[in-house]
Structure formats: structure tokens, C-alpha cells
Amino acid sequence: MMSKRKTATAVAAALTLGATAALSGGAQAVAQQGGGFTDRGDIRFLPQPLKDRLALLAGRPSTFPPMTAFSEASSPSQLFQYYLLDTKNFQPNVFTTTIPGINDGVAPTATGPNHDLPTLGGLRVVVEPKPGLPTDPNDPGSFVDMFTDISGLFVINNESGWYEGWMIHDLTVPNVAAPRSDGHATFGTITAADASALAKIGDHHNKPGAVFTVDGKAPHEPSAKDHWPDKVSNLVPIQLSLGAYNATQQSDLHSYWELNQYTNWVPPAYELPYTGGIPGTFEKGRIGALSSIVPGSGPSGVKNKPQVDGDNPNIPRDPDRLLNTSPDDPDRPMPNNDDHKETRLRFVPSGLGNEVMLDVYERLASFEPYEYDLSQRIFDAYAAEVARVDANHDGIVDAVEADLEGTSDGGQSNDRLFLPATAYNRVAVSREINDGLLSPRFAPSQRAWVLSGDIARVSPSVPASIPQDGDNR
């Protein structure tokens, strides 16, 4: 067994950050595994920037080192993309910065631990090469694992607060195609009339294949120089939750999450006007003016009874009760019982969420007159797109209606309903409190962000796990 010394990388990181000479408990645990941290089987083959970031985190004061990625198949999981997270690329806010006259003189609530060490993180994205499942991460049917490690987020104590990770897909301009018989664009396309209307906006940026911008100018990603609400990003995000986070004693955070057809679902778009993140909604008193606790398709759609579709205390809602099982699977010898899958879902598949935003922002001719109030367009688009998949007309898209192997809306493959992992080009971490909404706090703004990072693609993919754990679902 090697001595409890820092590896050269950890030493360099410690010197750079002015850390003490004492080896952290997390780094000791790494050393005791029998090799340097960067020699660990799930770390060894990672791209150097990611490896360096994780080694830096391992060398800081911590409760645990970066998570060990176990295989969930007989061969190693494959890293195909990652995100390096920091606090630099969005407008500083009260969670990340001391702002005179607002939060000076009180303890920092989110970032800046250990005498203001920078808050940093890394997110590894790997595909599980399971027999019978797609191994191409561009296929929404693949099973993908997410490993998040963050150093420097304080534990949240009050009002059931938590941090939440968000994978973000920026809306793009799709190809032009002939419309449906009713004149509306077909799924994932715009009409020639839509394209013509888009081309007249701003600097004529919004052409097929481009990242969509609300002002028709070049894309402006979130920036530290932004100023809410007059200078902000012009992108339209579709945000997929990576689940709730909280920190351990040493302000470090570790989270595992799975992306597959059962989790690749996004919050209902009709919540957006009630989060405060659309300019003017706070001033109009709209924050919290709508409750989405009872599933349905929103103000323009189906409204359900709490006694039927609410969270029945005798049979509590369980949004994770969706997974198919098969009597042919020796590890899970249970029948596939559609009747026992949860139907009281508030989310919709990510590709359907993207379709809603195409209606709202890009189908200026084929959806409804663009002069309509933005909130009304969101309400109308959400109700219309849910109805195309909602076979029993209850305003809810359930796991059977959106089954990846099934069809909907006139026999179209349900593959279209899900964005692949590779479509999520950014990641953010937000500071949340229990407001009853599923959408990010202050969505779609960055006013509650504490970390963010852009995608780094890895091609060809590299092995990024060690032999199997006991969870091979």
C-alpha cells in the first residue's frame, strides 16, 4: 500500500489553492485504494482536463473523493462527454457573490468555502454497454449514467432547500418541411412560411441548423457581464433535471443519476410564467400564482380533479414507477404490467418539451399569431402538443403513451419524443427552495444559478468504470 502522500497532481492543486499540508480525509481514502487517484480504474483513461479537475477535487478538504464509477454491464462504461463546472459564466448573484447593500455582513450561503476557494465541479457522462440496449449515446434508448462531483457548495439547512442539476438543450432551428393538413408544422420541423418569418428577425441568424435566438442575432450564452433583465442570454433552454443535490460536511457534493427513456422527461412548460424568470412576471405578481401539483395540460388544456390525479395519501404518487420488466430477464423475473405504472405524471418527454418551444418561438406562421402574449402561446402550445400524444385525453402523457417502442400521433415513432444525451450542450446547478414548481427557480433566467459549464465531447469514447456493483437494473 502506498504512503498517505498526495499525488503530484494533488500537491500542485493544493499549492495552487493555498491548501494546508495536511492530507484531506477524502484524499486519504483515495490513497488507501492502492494507487494514486489518477490511476484509479474509472479515472485512468479520462481526458486530461477532466482528470485534472477530479484530481484537484480529490486533493481538497473533503468528506469523500470523487465518486467511483462502477460498471453496470460486463464491459466498462464508456465516457462520451463531460462538463467542467464553475461560477464564472453567468451574472453574479447573492448565492455566489457578496453584493454591497444586499448580502454583505452575512455568511455566504452557497459558494466560497475554505477562505474563498473557488467552487468547482465535474460531471462525467457514460453509456452502459448492456446487452440488448443501444450503445450509441445519440440513441434515446441508450442507458446513460451521470456522475457529478462538486467542491465548495455549502450544505443547505433552511426551508427544505437543495441544489439541483440541470442538463440544458438550447433550442435550434429545424429543417423546413411541408405542413400537416391543418397547416401546422410536422413534428421537429418548421414550414416555409415559418422560415420566412424567422428570417426577418434581427440579423437574420435564425436559419435551419442554427441555434435559435429570440432576437435573431448571434447566440449570446450566459455571461458574467449579463445584467438582468436588460442584458441576458438570447437562447431558449429546455432543461432536464439531474435530481436534487445537497452537500456533505466539507462542502463537497456527489450525485449519481441515470438518463434513459424513463427519466428523460422535462417540467411542464406552462409553469414558466410563474417562476419569475420571464421579464415582467415578477412585477405582475405572477410568482406562485399557479399550482401544478395536480397533473394536467395547463391553463389552456385539461384540468384534473385532485381526488383522481392528485397525490393520494393511500397510494402516493411515484414518478419512478415506470420501468419495464420482463419474465425473460433472470435478474428481474416480473411481468411487464402497464396497469401498475404510475400515470399521475407532471413531466413530459424532453423531445415533446422541445416541440412546445418550437411552437412558441419559431412557428410564427403555422402555430398561431405571434402577437399573442408569450404566456398564452406557452399555455396553448403545451396543451396542443400534449394532446397529440395523450391517447386517453386526460391531459397527461404517461409511460405507456410515450413508450419508446410505441407510436403516437398517427403512427409516428416515439423515438422522436426524447432528446438524446448528446443534445444537452450545457449544464447548470441552481439553488432551489420548495416552491411547489418543477421548473428551475427563476427559469429560464440564471438568477438562482451557482455553477454552470459547457459540453466537452469525447470521440472516440473511453473506458470510465471499474468492475460491476450490485445494481444492474
TAPEUR-V798188 format. One line per field, one symbol per residue. phi: phi as a letter, one per 20 degrees, with the letter a starting at -180 (. if undefined). psi: psi as a letter, one per 40 degrees, with the letter a starting at -180 (. if undefined). burial: + if it has 16 or more other ideal C-beta (glycine too) atoms within 10 Angstrom, else -. Layout:
# TAPEUR-V798188
phi->???
psi->???
burial->???
This chain:
# TAPEUR-V798188
phi->.ffedffgffffffffemffffffgffffffffoafgfeggedgefgggfgfffffffeegbecfggeeefcbfdffdfcabcedbdedbggcfedbedgnccfncffdcdnflmmgfecbbceccdeeegndfdeffefefdcdcddccdodffeddllfbebececdegdeefebffffenfffgmcceffffffffeelemfedgneffcfdmdggcfgbfefbfdeccgdededddfenecbeegemdccbdbddbfedecdfffffgfdeneegnfffemegmfcddfefrdngeceddegfedfeffecggcfeecffcbfeefecfcfedffdefdeeeecgffffffgffgfddefdeebgffggggfffffffffffffdffemdmcedfffdggeecblnnfffgffcffgfeeeccccdedcfdneefggmfeedfdfcbbaefcecbffcfbbdgfeeddf
psi->hiigiiidddddddddefiiehhidddddddeeeiideeideddeiidddddddddddeihidiiiihhiifieiiihheiihhhaedfihiaedeihhhedeieiiiedififffiihiiihhhihhgiheiieheeheeihhihhhhhhfhiihdiffiiihihhhhhhihiihiiiideeiiiheiiidddddddeehbefdgiheihiideeiihgiiieeihhedgiieihihhhheiiiiiadffihhhhihhaeeefiiihdeddeeeeehhedddefeheehhfdhiafadeahhihdddeaghddgiigeegehiiheehddggiihgddeihegieiiidddddddddddddgedeciheeihddddddddddddddddgdefeehhidddehdeaiiffeihedeehhideegeiiihihiigeeidiihfifafeeieiiiiihihhiiihfiiiiaegf.
burial->-----++-++--++--+-+---++-++--++---++++-++++--+---+++++++++++++++++-++++++--++++++++++-+-+++-+++++-----------+++++---+-++++++++++++----+-+-++-+++++++++++++-+----++++++++++++++-+--+----++-+-+++-+++-++--+---++----++++-+----++---+-----++++++++++++-+-+--++++++-++++++++++++++++++++++--+----++--+-+-++++++-++-+----+-------+----+-+----------------+-++++++++++++++++++++++++++-----++-++++++++++++++---++++++-++++---++----+++++++++++++++++++----+++++++++++++++++-+--+--++++++-------
